[in-house]
Amino acid sequence: MQNTKLLLTSFTFVGLLALAGCSFPGVYKIDIQQGNVVTQDMIDQLRPGMTRRQVRFIMGNPLLTDTFHADRWDYLYSLQPGGGERQQERISVIFNPNDQLVSLSGDFMPGVSRDEAILGQDSGTNVTAPAENVEKPKPEKPAKPGSLLDQIQKDVDGVETVPVPTPEPLDTSPQ
């Protein structure tokens, strides 16, 4: 009887220890985001010669400003989906002694979206060759009248274009 009670207690203790080390399935784990969110649209707005103030307006305050490299701002962003692998993106913005933007380095590059870089497609923002070297696209076959494709084409053709207001350019005078 004493032996059975000791055996039952030890099995219970070992079972509780094993259970404490396991994560329960279905437990929600939060996404952890840290740093500056940087998008390709932000990078595409940067131009050489912009002042620090203009870059800060577009990108926000840098996460890191190095005291040894005062002409470099670093923007870092990391995302760890709940229970997943951490993903990190980095961009460094470098200024000249006149506080004008000189170069970028990191995971983003002007005019190349991450999806297009992965898929190996051109973004359309690159400089193209002269028109004589470009292949002409093949004409598409017209959709059959009354088909879904024909209806979609009629809807697309009937859309009115609305001009998008463009903001005034930023003041480029040094302050």
C-alpha positions as CSV (number, residue, x, y, z in Angstrom):
1,M,0.0,0.0,0.0
2,Q,2.8,2.4,0.9
3,N,4.7,1.4,-2.3
4,T,1.6,2.1,-4.5
5,K,1.0,5.5,-2.8
6,L,4.7,6.5,-3.4
7,L,4.5,5.2,-7.0
8,L,1.3,7.1,-7.7
9,T,2.7,10.3,-6.2
10,S,5.9,10.1,-8.2
11,F,4.0,9.5,-11.5
12,T,1.8,12.5,-10.7
13,F,4.8,14.7,-10.0
14,V,6.6,13.6,-13.3
15,G,3.4,14.1,-15.2
16,L,3.0,17.7,-13.9
17,L,6.6,18.5,-14.7
18,A,6.2,17.2,-18.3
19,L,2.9,19.2,-18.7
20,A,4.5,22.4,-17.4
21,G,7.2,22.2,-20.1
22,C,4.8,21.9,-23.0
23,S,2.9,24.8,-24.6
24,F,-0.7,24.2,-25.0
25,P,-2.1,24.0,-28.5
26,G,-4.4,26.8,-29.4
27,V,-2.8,29.3,-27.1
28,Y,-2.7,32.7,-28.8
29,K,0.8,34.2,-29.2
30,I,0.9,37.9,-30.1
31,D,2.9,39.4,-33.0
32,I,5.8,41.4,-31.8
33,Q,6.7,44.5,-33.9
34,Q,9.6,46.8,-33.1
35,G,11.2,49.7,-34.8
36,N,10.3,52.0,-37.8
37,V,7.9,50.7,-40.4
38,V,9.5,51.5,-43.7
39,T,7.7,50.8,-47.0
40,Q,8.8,50.8,-50.6
41,D,6.7,53.9,-51.2
42,M,8.7,55.8,-48.6
43,I,12.0,54.8,-50.3
44,D,10.7,55.8,-53.7
45,Q,10.0,59.4,-52.5
46,L,13.6,59.9,-51.4
47,R,15.8,61.9,-53.8
48,P,19.5,62.8,-53.6
49,G,20.0,66.3,-52.3
50,M,17.1,66.2,-49.8
51,T,17.7,67.8,-46.4
52,R,17.6,65.9,-43.1
53,R,14.3,67.7,-42.4
54,Q,12.7,66.4,-45.7
55,V,14.0,62.9,-45.1
56,R,12.6,63.0,-41.5
57,F,9.2,64.1,-42.9
58,I,9.0,61.1,-45.3
59,M,10.6,58.4,-43.1
60,G,10.0,59.6,-39.6
61,N,12.6,59.8,-36.8
62,P,15.4,57.3,-37.2
63,L,15.6,54.4,-34.7
64,L,19.4,54.8,-34.4
65,T,21.6,57.8,-34.7
66,D,25.2,56.9,-34.2
67,T,27.4,59.4,-32.3
68,F,30.5,58.2,-34.2
69,H,28.7,58.5,-37.6
70,A,26.6,61.6,-37.3
71,D,25.9,61.6,-41.1
72,R,24.1,58.2,-41.0
73,W,20.6,57.4,-39.9
74,D,19.5,53.8,-39.4
75,Y,15.9,52.6,-39.6
76,L,15.3,49.1,-38.3
77,Y,12.0,47.1,-38.3
78,S,11.5,43.6,-37.0
79,L,8.3,41.5,-36.9
80,Q,7.9,38.2,-35.1
81,P,4.6,36.6,-35.9
82,G,3.2,34.7,-32.9
83,G,5.3,31.6,-32.7
84,G,7.0,32.2,-36.0
85,E,10.4,33.2,-37.2
86,R,11.5,36.8,-36.7
87,Q,11.8,38.9,-39.9
88,Q,14.0,42.0,-39.9
89,E,14.4,44.9,-42.4
90,R,17.1,47.6,-42.3
91,I,17.8,50.8,-44.2
92,S,20.6,53.3,-43.7
93,V,20.4,56.8,-45.0
94,I,23.6,58.7,-45.4
95,F,24.1,62.5,-45.6
96,N,27.0,64.6,-46.7
97,P,28.5,67.4,-44.4
98,N,26.0,69.8,-45.9
99,D,23.1,67.7,-44.5
100,Q,21.9,66.6,-47.9
101,L,20.9,63.0,-48.7
102,V,23.7,61.2,-50.6
103,S,22.9,57.5,-50.5
104,L,20.8,54.6,-49.2
105,S,21.8,51.1,-48.3
106,G,19.9,48.2,-46.8
107,D,17.0,45.9,-47.7
108,F,15.1,48.4,-49.8
109,M,16.3,50.1,-53.0
110,P,14.7,52.8,-55.0
111,G,12.3,51.6,-57.6
112,V,12.4,47.9,-56.8
113,S,9.7,46.5,-54.7
114,R,10.5,43.4,-52.6
115,D,7.9,41.3,-54.4
116,E,9.3,42.2,-57.8
117,A,12.9,41.5,-56.7
118,I,11.9,38.1,-55.4
119,L,9.9,37.2,-58.5
120,G,12.5,38.7,-60.9
121,Q,10.1,41.1,-62.5
122,D,10.8,44.6,-63.6
123,S,9.0,47.4,-61.7
124,G,8.5,49.7,-64.7
125,T,10.4,52.5,-62.9
126,N,13.6,51.6,-64.6
127,V,14.9,53.4,-67.7
128,T,13.9,51.5,-70.8
129,A,15.6,51.0,-74.1
130,P,14.7,53.1,-77.1
131,A,11.4,52.2,-78.8
132,E,13.0,50.4,-81.8
133,N,14.6,47.7,-79.5
134,V,11.3,47.0,-77.6
135,E,9.1,44.1,-78.8
136,K,5.6,45.1,-79.5
137,P,2.9,43.3,-77.5
138,K,0.8,40.7,-79.3
139,P,-2.8,41.9,-79.9
140,E,-5.3,40.2,-77.6
141,K,-8.3,38.3,-78.9
142,P,-11.5,40.1,-78.3
143,A,-13.9,38.6,-75.8
144,K,-17.0,36.8,-77.0
145,P,-20.1,39.1,-76.9
146,G,-22.2,38.5,-73.8
147,S,-19.4,36.7,-72.0
148,L,-18.2,37.6,-68.5
149,L,-15.0,38.9,-69.9
150,D,-16.9,41.1,-72.3
151,Q,-19.0,42.5,-69.4
152,I,-15.8,43.2,-67.4
153,Q,-14.2,45.0,-70.3
154,K,-17.3,47.2,-70.8
155,D,-17.2,48.0,-67.1
156,V,-13.5,48.9,-67.3
157,D,-14.0,51.0,-70.4
158,G,-16.9,52.9,-68.8
159,V,-14.9,54.1,-65.8
160,E,-14.3,57.8,-65.5
161,T,-10.8,58.9,-64.5
162,V,-10.6,61.4,-61.7
163,P,-7.4,63.5,-61.5
164,V,-5.5,63.0,-58.2
165,P,-4.5,66.3,-56.5
166,T,-0.7,66.6,-56.3
167,P,0.9,68.2,-53.3
168,E,3.2,71.2,-53.7
169,P,6.9,70.3,-53.6
170,L,8.7,70.6,-50.3
171,D,10.8,73.7,-49.6
172,T,14.4,72.8,-50.5
173,S,16.0,75.9,-49.2
174,P,18.5,75.1,-46.4
175,Q,17.5,76.4,-42.9
